[in-house]
Amino acid sequence: MTAPSTFGLSSEARNLHWLLSNLVEEVPGIESVAVVSSDGLLLLSSDPGRNAEAKESLETKRSGPRGSAADLATIVSGIGSLTIGAAKLMDSGPVKHTMVAMEEGSLFVMSISDGSLLGVHGSADCDMSVVSYHMALFVGRAGHVLTPELRSELRKSLEDASTGSPR
């Protein structure tokens, strides 16, 4: 994982970066993690070094992968929206978490707060119960601090990092 620069960020933003780094480093089998706002914007990522690459590939219309952070954020946002719609149609209450098991990996999506989502791409050999447990710990610790002000700060720091602008 490429450690993002947290210089100039609030203590809440630095704490979220630390929680995300711990999630990725301590849980075996996690490939990529993204925190996405309710409107689908990437707020926090386990691989911020790929954000500039993702933006460049979108601008130049290259084919192929656009970077795991951008792709994961898009997928998490879409699955989140789909499952929220399904829960409304089924009159089953709010969605807590979603898991997609694939032959070569897994995808986990968990609600944080105010429509924000935590998405994790796991390897094929990850222990799904361990990943889910640690995601729940992250959500429990991060949910109460993910205020509109903090979401705005995180979004701005990602934009600054992808353009190379100093804070």
N, C-alpha and C positions, 0 to 999 in steps of 0.2 A: 504494500500500500504506500502510495506517495503521501507524505504528511503535508497537509495544507498549511499555509501560513495563517496563523491566528493573530498575528501582530495587529493591533488596533481594533480588535473585536471586543465586544462586551464580555463580561465574565460568563453570562449565560450562553453566548455563542461559543466561547472557548470550551465550556463544559459539554455542550452538545457535540462538538468536534471530538473531544476526549472520549465521550460515551461511544460514539460511532467507531473511533479507532479501536477501542477496547473490544467492541462487538466483533469486528473483523479479525483482530489479532488473537482473541481468546477462544473463538468458536471454530473448530476444525471444519473445513468444507465450505466455508463461505467464500464465494467468488467475488461478489460485488454487492454493495448496499447503496440504496438511494432513499432519501427523505423527500417527499413530493408534497407540494401545497395542494389545497383543495381545487385550485384552478389548473393543476397539472404541471406547475413549474418546479424544476429541480431546486431544492433548497440546500441539500447537503449530500455529499457523495463520498464513497470510499476510494474513488479513483479520480480526484480532481485534475490530475495531469492530463486526463483524456478529454476534459471539457473543451479545451481549445481545438483539439483534433476533431471533435464532434461538430463544433460550430463551423470549422473550415470545410469539412466534407459536405455539410448542408449547403454552404454558400457556393461551392464549386460543383455541386450536383454529381459528385462521384458515386459510383455504385459500391456496394459492399458495406461492411459494418461501419457505423458512425461513431463508435466508442461506447463502451459498456455503460457508462453513467447516463448518457443521453438516451440510449436504447432502453435501459432499465426504467428510467423515469417515465418514458412514453408507455411502456408496457404496464407499469404499476398504475399509472393514471387511468388507462383504458380498462384494466381489470377492476379497479376500484369503482369506476363508473358503472360498469356492467353489473357487478354484484350488488351495488346499491339499488339499481333499477330492479334487479331480480328480487331483492328483499322486499321492496315496496309492492311489487306485483303479488308476491306470496304473502304479504301482510305478516311478515315474520320478525319485525324489529330490525334494529341496526346491524350491519355486518361487523363482526369482530375480527375475523381473519379468513384468509383464503389461501389454499395451497394447491399448486399444480405440480404433479409428479410426472416427469418426462423420463425417457430412457437414459438420457445423458445428463440429467440435472433436475433441479427442483426450483420452483418459484414460490415465494411466500409473500403475502401482502397482509399487513396488519394496520388497523386504524390507530391513529395517534390521538388527535384531538381536532375539533373544528374542521373535519374533512381531510386533514393531513394524513399521509400514509407513509408507512415504512415498508420498503420492498427489499427483499433479499434474494439473490440468485445463488443457489447452493450447488455444489458438485453432485455427481451421481452417487457418491459414497457418503454424503453427509448424513448425520443422524438427525432426521426430521424433528424428533421430539426435543433434542438439545437445541437446535436452531430456533424452534418455536418458543421454547422456554426463555432463551436469551433475548429474543425479540420482545417478548412480554416484559422482561425486566427493563429493556431500553424504553419501551413505550411508557411504562410506569414511572420511570425517572424523567423522561423528556416531555411527557404530555402536558404537565402543568406549567412548564416554562416556554412552550412554543406559542408565544403571544403574537398578535399581528405585527408588533414592532420588531420582534426577533425574526419573524419570517421575512420581513422587509430587509433587515440587516443581512441575513444569510443570503438572500437572493442577490443583493448588491455586491456582497463579497465574491460570489460566484461569477457575476458579470465582470467585476474588476479583474479577477484571476484569469478569465478567458481572454480578456483584451490586453492583459499585461499592465493595466493601470495601477499605480500605487494607491494605497488607501489614504 
